[in-house]
Amino acid sequence: MNFTAVSIAMAPEHLLLAGIVALIVLDIISGRARAALPIAVVFVTAAAIAAAWLGFAGWTGAPFPGQFVLTPPTAFAKALVLALAVPVLLMSKEDFGEGAFYPLLLSSLYGVCLLASAESFLTLFLGIELMSIPVYVLVLIGFRRPESAEAALKYLVLSGTASASFLMGASLMYGSTGSLGLASFGTALSSPDLLARTAVVMVVSAFFLKAAIIPFHGWAPDAYEAASVPSTAYMAVLVKAGVLIAAARVFGTAHVAEPLVGLLAILPLVSIVWGNLAAMRQPGLRRMIAYSSIAHAGYLFFAFLGDGPGRFQAVLFYLAAYGVMNLLAFAALPANENDIERDRLENLKGLFATHPFAALLIGMAMLSLAGIPPFPGFIAKFLIFKNVIAAGYTTWAVLGLVGSYLGIYFYLRVIQFMFMSPEAAASGHAPSRGIAMGASLICLAGSIVIAVLPSLFLARF
């Protein structure tokens, strides 16, 4: 093991670890909880810059051969998720000005970064657990809703089931291929052996459960609704990004053939249709985003039907576009002393009259999430379905596109409430904080760059 190689390749992880230690020491020694937010922002930003620098420098290395690898695409994947975490931190000021939110979030981010560089199923499992365990607590510490504990327990149990399925799949993978390296997944994919195929199904099922693909979606609406807005934004964007990056690492460039094509097409297609239909009836933005995230997970797993080389690129670009737009919707949401009422769609009526800039930002996010051109969501969906068609699965692509049109209704419903409805009688909106507006502007700048210069991102992944 080369100490210099470890220091350079794991610079983003080391900076996150330093941030966690600094936050804990600060809490123990001085108790200056107000300083936690700027410390967390500084270390996460530094980690994002370090990851981007490694990517631009073309740094490639494997400080722990067979376990941890760094390449330019994985470095840019880390830079992406770390950059998306900064708006989450900024919008947490109102909900978590004090408390354990920041070290927990940085710990979870450490797991996400580990997933991007994992080279074996052991490292992957470690990354998944490091990412997931702090999130159970993040759901619980909202304290603003009595159902937070129930939602956190449900998330813990179902996520634990996913971990067990993943471990069993990895064990069977070792039994059938004799290796725990991620390359063994490609070997198992093309193997006629029943043990190998069972291992593949169990690993894919674990990813489906973590990403809330139907029928493994039961935890998502309750957990998203019960958590505070920053925690919901983190789960909807960063946790989903971690799971999809892990899946992309596992699949690599392996060709997907029958019978796995059916598993990767049917359940994601059902998720697209059911997620969009269920979102139409939700009374709150958080629960609506939960169901829409089920549909978006379906789009993302459709990408795995495509050819290997374009798979990682399509997934990461979709995560970038989906991430900034989801975060923009949450960051622009006006503050409210009553957390339960904050995201009620009824209370968004007439928002353009009272908070025009916030209404414009949320409207832009809704149009992009619906996949309306020229917003980034359109380009992201185009890339996904282009790869699916190029791989020869035209029928599945057409069915997926038809399912995606269902989602346009509930996104436009939010816009109708904000721009075409009379102002709510008693919205109870409190003045927005400047720091939350800063998070909105960061997301807005990111979305403009993605929309205007998509090739800038595509060339990096």
VEXDREN-2710 file (C-alpha; in Angstrom, 1 decimal):
% VEXDREN-2710
k/r/px/py/pz
1/MET/0.0/0.0/0.0
2/ASN/1.4/3.3/-1.1
3/PHE/0.7/6.1/1.4
4/THR/0.9/8.9/-1.2
5/ALA/-1.5/7.0/-3.6
6/VAL/-3.9/6.4/-0.7
7/SER/-3.8/10.1/0.3
8/ILE/-4.4/11.3/-3.3
9/ALA/-7.0/8.8/-4.4
10/MET/-9.0/9.1/-1.2
11/ALA/-8.7/12.8/-0.8
12/PRO/-12.5/13.4/-1.0
13/GLU/-13.1/10.7/1.6
14/HIS/-10.3/12.0/3.8
15/LEU/-11.8/15.5/3.7
16/LEU/-15.2/14.2/4.6
17/LEU/-13.7/12.2/7.5
18/ALA/-11.9/15.3/8.7
19/GLY/-15.2/17.2/8.6
20/ILE/-16.9/14.6/10.7
21/VAL/-14.1/14.7/13.3
22/ALA/-14.1/18.5/13.3
23/LEU/-17.9/18.5/13.9
24/ILE/-17.7/16.0/16.7
25/VAL/-14.8/17.8/18.4
26/LEU/-16.6/21.1/18.1
27/ASP/-19.7/19.7/19.7
28/ILE/-17.8/18.1/22.6
29/ILE/-15.4/21.0/23.3
30/SER/-17.3/24.2/22.7
31/GLY/-20.9/23.3/22.0
32/ARG/-21.0/26.0/19.3
33/ALA/-23.6/24.2/17.2
34/ARG/-24.1/27.3/15.0
35/ALA/-20.7/26.8/13.6
36/ALA/-21.6/23.3/12.4
37/LEU/-23.2/24.4/9.2
38/PRO/-20.3/26.5/7.9
39/ILE/-17.8/23.7/8.9
40/ALA/-19.9/21.1/7.1
41/VAL/-20.2/23.3/4.0
42/VAL/-16.5/24.0/3.9
43/PHE/-15.4/20.3/4.1
44/VAL/-18.0/19.1/1.6
45/THR/-17.1/21.8/-0.8
46/ALA/-13.4/21.0/-0.4
47/ALA/-14.2/17.3/-1.0
48/ALA/-16.1/18.2/-4.2
49/ILE/-13.3/20.4/-5.4
50/ALA/-10.7/17.6/-4.7
51/ALA/-12.8/15.0/-6.5
52/ALA/-13.2/17.4/-9.5
53/TRP/-9.5/18.1/-9.5
54/LEU/-8.7/14.4/-9.6
55/GLY/-11.1/14.0/-12.5
56/PHE/-9.7/16.8/-14.5
57/ALA/-6.1/15.7/-13.8
58/GLY/-7.0/12.3/-15.2
59/TRP/-5.7/10.6/-12.0
60/THR/-6.1/6.8/-12.1
61/GLY/-5.1/4.4/-9.4
62/ALA/-6.0/1.5/-7.2
63/PRO/-4.6/2.2/-3.7
64/PHE/-6.3/-1.0/-2.5
65/PRO/-6.2/-3.3/-5.4
66/GLY/-9.4/-5.3/-6.0
67/GLN/-11.3/-3.2/-3.4
68/PHE/-11.0/0.6/-4.2
69/VAL/-10.2/2.2/-7.6
70/LEU/-10.2/5.7/-8.8
71/THR/-10.7/6.7/-12.4
72/PRO/-11.7/10.1/-14.0
73/PRO/-15.4/9.0/-14.4
74/THR/-15.6/7.8/-10.8
75/ALA/-13.9/11.0/-9.6
76/PHE/-16.5/13.1/-11.5
77/ALA/-19.3/11.0/-10.0
78/LYS/-18.0/11.9/-6.5
79/ALA/-17.7/15.5/-7.5
80/LEU/-21.3/15.4/-8.7
81/VAL/-22.9/13.9/-5.5
82/LEU/-20.7/16.1/-3.3
83/ALA/-21.7/19.2/-5.2
84/LEU/-25.4/18.2/-4.9
85/ALA/-25.0/17.9/-1.1
86/VAL/-24.0/21.6/-0.7
87/PRO/-27.6/22.9/-1.4
88/VAL/-29.0/20.3/1.0
89/LEU/-26.7/21.6/3.7
90/LEU/-27.7/25.2/3.0
91/MET/-31.4/24.5/3.1
92/SER/-31.0/22.7/6.4
93/LYS/-30.3/25.9/8.3
94/GLU/-34.0/26.4/9.3
95/ASP/-34.6/22.8/10.3
96/PHE/-31.2/21.7/11.7
97/GLY/-29.3/24.8/12.9
98/GLU/-28.3/22.6/15.8
99/GLY/-27.9/18.9/16.4
100/ALA/-26.4/15.8/14.9
101/PHE/-27.6/16.4/11.3
102/TYR/-24.3/17.5/9.9
103/PRO/-22.0/14.7/11.0
104/LEU/-24.7/12.2/10.1
105/LEU/-25.0/13.7/6.6
106/LEU/-21.2/13.7/6.1
107/SER/-21.0/10.1/7.2
108/SER/-23.7/9.1/4.7
109/LEU/-21.8/11.0/2.0
110/TYR/-18.7/9.1/2.8
111/GLY/-20.6/5.9/2.0
112/VAL/-21.8/7.4/-1.3
113/CYS/-18.2/8.2/-2.3
114/LEU/-17.1/4.7/-1.3
115/LEU/-19.8/3.3/-3.7
116/ALA/-18.4/5.2/-6.6
117/SER/-14.9/3.7/-6.1
118/ALA/-16.0/0.2/-5.0
119/GLU/-14.2/-2.6/-6.9
120/SER/-15.6/-5.6/-4.9
121/PHE/-18.9/-6.6/-3.3
122/LEU/-17.3/-6.2/0.1
123/THR/-16.5/-2.6/-0.4
124/LEU/-19.9/-2.1/-2.0
125/PHE/-21.6/-3.5/1.0
126/LEU/-19.6/-1.3/3.3
127/GLY/-20.5/1.8/1.2
128/ILE/-24.2/0.9/1.1
129/GLU/-24.4/0.5/4.9
130/LEU/-22.3/3.7/5.6
131/MET/-24.7/5.5/3.3
132/SER/-27.9/4.0/4.7
133/ILE/-27.5/3.9/8.5
134/PRO/-27.2/7.6/9.1
135/VAL/-30.3/8.2/6.9
136/TYR/-32.4/6.1/9.3
137/VAL/-31.5/8.6/12.0
138/LEU/-32.0/11.6/9.7
139/VAL/-35.6/10.5/9.2
140/LEU/-36.1/10.1/12.9
141/ILE/-34.6/13.4/14.1
142/GLY/-37.0/15.5/12.2
143/PHE/-39.1/15.5/15.5
144/ARG/-41.6/17.7/13.7
145/ARG/-43.9/14.8/13.0
146/PRO/-45.1/12.1/15.4
147/GLU/-44.9/9.5/12.6
148/SER/-41.2/10.0/12.1
149/ALA/-40.3/7.1/14.3
150/GLU/-42.7/4.8/12.5
151/ALA/-41.3/5.8/9.1
152/ALA/-37.7/5.4/10.3
153/LEU/-38.5/1.9/11.6
154/LYS/-40.2/0.9/8.4
155/TYR/-37.2/2.3/6.4
156/LEU/-34.8/0.4/8.7
157/VAL/-36.6/-2.9/8.3
158/LEU/-37.0/-2.8/4.6
159/SER/-33.5/-1.4/4.0
160/GLY/-32.2/-4.2/6.2
161/THR/-34.0/-6.7/4.0
162/ALA/-32.2/-5.2/1.0
163/SER/-28.8/-5.6/2.8
164/ALA/-29.6/-9.2/3.6
165/SER/-30.6/-9.8/-0.1
166/PHE/-27.4/-8.1/-1.3
167/LEU/-25.2/-10.2/1.1
168/MET/-26.9/-13.4/0.1
169/GLY/-26.4/-12.5/-3.6
170/ALA/-22.7/-11.7/-3.0
171/SER/-22.3/-15.0/-1.2
172/LEU/-23.9/-16.9/-4.1
173/MET/-21.8/-14.9/-6.5
174/TYR/-18.6/-16.1/-4.7
175/GLY/-19.9/-19.6/-4.7
176/SER/-20.6/-19.6/-8.4
177/THR/-17.7/-17.6/-9.8
178/GLY/-15.0/-17.9/-7.0
179/SER/-14.6/-14.1/-6.8
180/LEU/-16.1/-11.1/-5.0
181/GLY/-14.8/-8.6/-7.5
182/LEU/-17.4/-6.6/-9.4
183/ALA/-16.3/-8.2/-12.6
184/SER/-17.8/-11.5/-11.4
185/PHE/-21.2/-10.0/-11.9
186/GLY/-20.6/-9.8/-15.7
187/THR/-19.5/-13.5/-15.5
188/ALA/-22.6/-14.5/-13.7
189/LEU/-24.8/-12.5/-16.1
190/SER/-23.7/-14.7/-19.0
191/SER/-23.6/-17.9/-17.1
192/PRO/-26.3/-20.6/-17.5
193/ASP/-25.7/-21.8/-14.0
194/LEU/-28.7/-21.5/-11.7
195/LEU/-26.6/-20.5/-8.7
196/ALA/-25.1/-17.6/-10.7
197/ARG/-28.5/-16.4/-12.0
198/THR/-29.9/-16.6/-8.5
199/ALA/-27.0/-14.4/-7.3
200/VAL/-27.7/-11.9/-10.0
201/VAL/-31.4/-11.7/-9.2
202/MET/-30.8/-11.2/-5.5
203/VAL/-28.2/-8.4/-6.1
204/VAL/-30.5/-6.7/-8.5
205/SER/-33.5/-7.1/-6.1
206/ALA/-31.4/-5.4/-3.4
207/PHE/-30.8/-2.4/-5.7
208/PHE/-34.5/-2.3/-6.5
209/LEU/-35.4/-2.2/-2.8
210/LYS/-32.9/0.6/-2.0
211/ALA/-34.1/2.6/-5.0
212/ALA/-37.8/1.9/-4.2
213/ILE/-38.7/0.1/-7.4
214/ILE/-42.2/-1.5/-7.3
215/PRO/-43.0/-3.8/-5.5
216/PHE/-40.2/-2.8/-3.1
217/HIS/-41.4/0.8/-2.7
218/GLY/-43.5/0.7/0.4
219/TRP/-41.0/2.6/2.6
220/ALA/-40.5/5.6/0.3
221/PRO/-43.7/7.6/0.6
222/ASP/-43.9/7.3/4.4
223/ALA/-40.2/8.0/4.9
224/TYR/-40.2/11.0/2.6
225/GLU/-43.3/12.5/4.1
226/ALA/-42.2/11.9/7.7
227/ALA/-38.7/13.4/7.3
228/SER/-38.0/17.1/7.4
229/VAL/-37.5/18.9/4.0
230/PRO/-33.7/18.7/3.9
231/SER/-33.7/15.0/4.9
232/THR/-36.3/14.3/2.2
233/ALA/-34.2/16.2/-0.4
234/TYR/-31.2/14.1/0.7
235/MET/-33.0/10.8/0.3
236/ALA/-34.6/11.8/-3.0
237/VAL/-31.4/12.9/-4.6
238/LEU/-28.2/11.7/-2.9
239/VAL/-29.3/8.3/-1.6
240/LYS/-30.9/7.5/-5.0
241/ALA/-27.7/8.7/-6.7
242/GLY/-25.6/6.4/-4.5
243/VAL/-27.7/3.4/-5.3
244/LEU/-27.7/4.0/-9.0
245/ILE/-24.0/4.7/-9.1
246/ALA/-23.4/1.4/-7.2
247/ALA/-25.7/-0.4/-9.7
248/ALA/-23.8/1.2/-12.6
249/ARG/-20.5/0.0/-11.1
250/VAL/-21.8/-3.5/-10.7
251/PHE/-23.2/-3.8/-14.3
252/GLY/-20.1/-2.1/-15.8
253/THR/-20.0/-2.8/-19.5
254/ALA/-21.6/-6.2/-19.2
255/HIS/-24.3/-7.0/-21.8
256/VAL/-27.7/-7.7/-20.4
257/ALA/-29.4/-10.6/-22.0
258/GLU/-32.5/-12.8/-21.4
259/PRO/-33.9/-13.6/-18.9
260/LEU/-32.6/-10.6/-16.9
261/VAL/-34.0/-8.2/-19.6
262/GLY/-37.5/-9.0/-18.4
263/LEU/-36.6/-8.2/-14.8
264/LEU/-34.9/-4.9/-15.8
265/ALA/-37.8/-3.9/-18.0
266/ILE/-41.0/-5.0/-16.4
267/LEU/-40.5/-3.8/-12.8
268/PRO/-39.1/-0.4/-13.8
269/LEU/-41.9/0.0/-16.4
270/VAL/-44.5/-0.8/-13.7
271/SER/-42.7/1.7/-11.4
272/ILE/-42.9/4.4/-14.1
273/VAL/-46.6/3.9/-14.6
274/TRP/-47.7/3.3/-11.0
275/GLY/-45.4/6.0/-9.6
276/ASN/-46.8/8.6/-11.9
277/LEU/-50.4/7.5/-11.4
278/ALA/-50.1/7.5/-7.6
279/ALA/-48.3/10.9/-7.5
280/MET/-51.5/12.5/-9.1
281/ARG/-53.4/11.9/-5.9
282/GLN/-50.9/13.2/-3.3
283/PRO/-51.8/16.2/-1.2
284/GLY/-48.2/17.2/-0.3
285/LEU/-45.1/18.0/-2.3
286/ARG/-42.9/15.6/-0.3
287/ARG/-45.2/12.6/-0.9
288/MET/-45.7/13.6/-4.5
289/ILE/-41.9/13.7/-4.9
290/ALA/-41.7/10.3/-3.2
291/TYR/-44.0/8.7/-5.8
292/SER/-42.3/10.6/-8.7
293/SER/-38.9/9.4/-7.5
294/ILE/-40.3/5.8/-7.8
295/ALA/-41.1/6.6/-11.5
296/HIS/-37.7/8.3/-12.0
297/ALA/-36.0/5.2/-10.5
298/GLY/-37.8/3.3/-13.2
299/TYR/-36.4/5.5/-15.9
300/LEU/-32.9/5.1/-14.5
301/PHE/-33.0/1.3/-14.4
302/PHE/-34.2/1.4/-18.0
303/ALA/-30.8/2.7/-18.8
304/PHE/-29.3/-0.7/-17.9
305/LEU/-31.0/-2.2/-20.9
306/GLY/-28.7/-0.1/-23.1
307/ASP/-25.2/-0.8/-24.2
308/GLY/-22.5/-0.9/-21.6
309/PRO/-20.3/2.1/-22.7
310/GLY/-23.2/4.6/-22.7
311/ARG/-24.9/3.3/-19.5
312/PHE/-22.7/5.0/-16.9
313/GLN/-22.9/8.3/-18.9
314/ALA/-26.7/8.2/-19.2
315/VAL/-27.2/7.3/-15.5
316/LEU/-24.9/10.1/-14.2
317/PHE/-26.3/12.7/-16.5
318/TYR/-29.8/11.8/-15.5
319/LEU/-28.8/12.0/-11.8
320/ALA/-27.3/15.4/-12.4
321/ALA/-30.4/16.8/-14.1
322/TYR/-32.8/15.1/-11.7
323/GLY/-30.8/16.1/-8.7
324/VAL/-30.5/19.8/-9.3
325/MET/-34.2/20.1/-10.2
326/ASN/-35.4/18.2/-7.2
327/LEU/-33.2/20.2/-4.9
328/LEU/-34.4/23.4/-6.6
329/ALA/-38.0/22.5/-5.8
330/PHE/-37.2/21.9/-2.2
331/ALA/-34.9/24.8/-1.7
332/ALA/-37.4/27.3/-3.2
333/LEU/-40.2/26.0/-1.1
334/PRO/-41.2/28.9/1.2
335/ALA/-40.6/28.5/4.9
336/ASN/-43.5/27.8/7.2
337/GLU/-43.6/27.6/11.0
338/ASN/-45.8/24.5/10.6
339/ASP/-43.7/21.8/8.9
340/ILE/-46.8/19.7/8.1
341/GLU/-48.4/22.6/6.2
342/ARG/-45.2/23.7/4.5
343/ASP/-45.5/21.5/1.4
344/ARG/-49.2/21.1/1.2
345/LEU/-50.2/21.7/-2.4
346/GLU/-53.3/23.6/-1.3
347/ASN/-51.0/26.1/0.5
348/LEU/-49.1/26.7/-2.8
349/LYS/-52.2/28.2/-4.3
350/GLY/-51.4/31.7/-5.5
351/LEU/-47.7/31.4/-4.6
352/PHE/-46.8/33.5/-7.7
353/ALA/-48.7/36.5/-6.2
354/THR/-46.9/36.3/-2.8
355/HIS/-43.5/34.7/-3.7
356/PRO/-43.1/35.2/-7.5
357/PHE/-39.4/34.2/-7.6
358/ALA/-40.0/31.0/-5.6
359/ALA/-43.0/30.1/-7.8
360/LEU/-40.9/30.6/-11.0
361/LEU/-38.1/28.3/-9.6
362/ILE/-40.5/25.6/-8.5
363/GLY/-42.3/25.8/-11.8
364/MET/-39.0/25.4/-13.7
365/ALA/-38.2/22.4/-11.5
366/MET/-41.6/20.8/-12.3
367/LEU/-41.3/21.3/-16.0
368/SER/-37.8/19.8/-16.0
369/LEU/-38.9/16.8/-13.9
370/ALA/-41.7/16.3/-16.4
371/GLY/-39.2/16.1/-19.2
372/ILE/-40.4/19.2/-21.0
373/PRO/-37.8/20.7/-23.5
374/PRO/-35.6/22.7/-23.3
375/PHE/-35.1/21.9/-19.6
376/PRO/-32.4/19.4/-18.5
377/GLY/-34.9/16.7/-17.6
378/PHE/-35.7/16.4/-21.3
379/ILE/-32.1/15.8/-22.3
380/ALA/-31.7/13.2/-19.5
381/LYS/-34.8/11.2/-20.6
382/PHE/-33.7/11.5/-24.2
383/LEU/-30.3/9.9/-23.4
384/ILE/-31.9/7.1/-21.5
385/PHE/-34.4/6.1/-24.2
386/LYS/-31.9/6.7/-27.0
387/ASN/-29.6/4.1/-25.5
388/VAL/-32.5/1.7/-24.9
389/ILE/-33.6/2.0/-28.6
390/ALA/-30.0/1.7/-29.8
391/ALA/-29.7/-1.6/-27.9
392/GLY/-32.7/-2.9/-29.8
393/TYR/-35.4/-2.7/-27.2
394/THR/-37.7/-0.3/-29.1
395/THR/-40.9/-1.7/-27.7
396/TRP/-39.8/-1.2/-24.1
397/ALA/-38.7/2.3/-24.9
398/VAL/-42.0/3.2/-26.4
399/LEU/-43.9/1.8/-23.4
400/GLY/-41.6/3.7/-21.1
401/LEU/-42.2/7.0/-23.0
402/VAL/-45.9/6.5/-22.9
403/GLY/-45.7/5.9/-19.1
404/SER/-43.6/9.1/-18.7
405/TYR/-46.4/11.2/-20.2
406/LEU/-48.6/10.3/-17.3
407/GLY/-46.2/12.3/-15.1
408/ILE/-46.8/15.5/-16.9
409/TYR/-50.2/15.9/-15.3
410/PHE/-49.2/16.2/-11.6
411/TYR/-46.2/18.4/-12.4
412/LEU/-48.5/20.8/-14.3
413/ARG/-51.0/20.6/-11.4
414/VAL/-48.4/22.2/-9.1
415/ILE/-47.9/24.9/-11.7
416/GLN/-51.6/25.4/-11.9
417/PHE/-51.9/25.9/-8.2
418/MET/-49.1/28.4/-8.1
419/PHE/-49.9/30.5/-11.1
420/MET/-53.6/30.0/-11.9
421/SER/-55.3/29.7/-8.6
422/PRO/-56.4/32.4/-6.1
423/GLU/-54.1/32.8/-3.1
424/ALA/-54.6/30.4/-0.2
425/ALA/-56.7/31.9/2.5
426/ALA/-54.2/31.3/5.3
427/SER/-51.0/30.0/3.9
428/GLY/-48.9/30.9/7.0
429/HIS/-45.8/31.5/4.9
430/ALA/-42.9/32.8/6.9
431/PRO/-40.2/35.0/5.3
432/SER/-37.6/32.9/3.4
433/ARG/-34.1/32.9/4.8
434/GLY/-31.3/34.2/2.7
435/ILE/-29.3/31.0/3.0
436/ALA/-32.1/29.0/1.5
437/MET/-32.2/31.4/-1.4
438/GLY/-28.5/30.8/-1.8
439/ALA/-29.2/27.1/-2.2
440/SER/-31.9/27.9/-4.8
441/LEU/-29.5/30.0/-6.8
442/ILE/-26.8/27.3/-6.7
443/CYS/-29.3/24.8/-8.1
444/LEU/-30.5/27.3/-10.7
445/ALA/-27.0/27.9/-11.9
446/GLY/-26.4/24.2/-12.1
447/SER/-29.5/23.6/-14.1
448/ILE/-28.7/26.4/-16.5
449/VAL/-25.2/25.0/-17.1
450/ILE/-26.6/21.5/-17.7
451/ALA/-29.3/22.7/-20.0
452/VAL/-27.0/25.0/-22.1
453/LEU/-23.8/22.9/-22.0
454/PRO/-24.9/19.2/-21.7
455/SER/-21.8/18.2/-23.6
456/LEU/-19.6/19.6/-20.8
457/PHE/-21.0/16.9/-18.5
458/LEU/-21.3/14.1/-21.0
459/ALA/-17.6/14.4/-21.9
460/ARG/-16.7/13.8/-18.2
461/PHE/-18.7/10.7/-17.6
END
